Amino acid sequence: MNETDFWTAATIFGMAGVTVLTRCFFFLSNKPWTLPELAKRGLDYAPIAALAAVIVPEIVMTQGQLISTWQDARLFGTAAGVAWFFWRRGVLGTIVSGMAVYLSLHLGLGW
């Protein structure tokens, strides 16, 4: 075993140890552990914030640059999906309507 293999194995075992220790930390206490109310309220918004952080850049950017034209199928697909959601409040309809508009503009007009 050469020195690189030793450090690779040591790093893997060290990271595994830290992961096990931090995940088991809450089970080591004898009394029940609860989140503060502020943290509970913050976790209510975490899925929305994560979704926005992933989706919004995909809609408004191309290859790291903001889109410079309104003739982008993603904008119209997003508008159709948002309109459907506020009209019917259905997730499946939002996806279908947004993708129908997006695909028709992207494949039909080449946007």
N, C-alpha and C positions, 0 to 999 in steps of 0.2 A: 504494500500500500504506500503510494507516494504522498507527499505533503499536501497536494491539492485534494486528493481523495479524503484525507483526514479532515481538512478544514470544511469540505463539503458535507461530510457526515456529521461533524460537530455542529455545523450551522443548522442542518436539518433537525438533529436531536434537540438542539437548544431552542429552536422555534417551536417544536412540538411540545417541549416542556413548558415554555411560556404560555402557549395556547391552552394546555391542560390546566395549568395553575390559574389563569385568569378566568376560564370557564367554570372551574370548580370552586372558585373563591366564595361564591354566594351560598354554596352548600355547606361550607365549613362552619358557618355561624349557627348557634343554637336557637336564636330568636328569629321570627319571621322578618323578612326584609321587604319593604314597600318603597315604591317610587314616590318622590315628592309630587304634590299636586301640579306644580309648574311643569315638571318633566312629563307627567301624564298628558297634560294639555298639549305640550309640544309634540308628543308622539302622534296625536291626532292628525297633525299636518304633515308628518314625514312622508307618507306615500304620495301625497299631492306634490310636495316639493321635489321628491325624487323623480316623479314622472315628468314634471315640468323641466327639470334639469336635463333630462335625456331627450325629450321630444322637441322642445322649442329650438335648440340649435339645429336640429335636422330640418326644421321647417324654414328657418330664415337664413340658413347659411349653405354655401356650396364650396367645398374644398377650403374651409377656413375663412372664407370671405362672405360678407353679407350679400345677399342677392341684390342685383341692381336693376331688375326689371319686374314689372307686374305680371309679365307673361310667364309665370311659373305655375305649373299644375299643382304643386304642393300648397300654394296659397289658397287656391280655389277649392281644393279638396278639404283643407282645414276649415274653410268658411262653411262648406256644406255640412261637414261633420258637426261643427259647433251649432249651426242652425238646427240640425236634426235633434241634437241633444236637448237644446232649450225648448224645442217644440214638443217632442215626445218623451224625453227623459229615458231613452233606451240606449244601452251601450251597444248592442248588436246593430241596431239601426244606424247609430253614429258611425260605426266602422264601415258598414256596407255603403252608406251614402257617401262618406268621404272617399272611400276607395273607388266607387263608381265614377265620381267626378274626376278624381285624380287619373285613373286609368284611361278614361275617355279623352281627356285633354293630353295626357302624356303619349298615348299610343296614336290617337287620332290626329292631333295637331303637332305632335313632336315637341311639345313644351318640356 
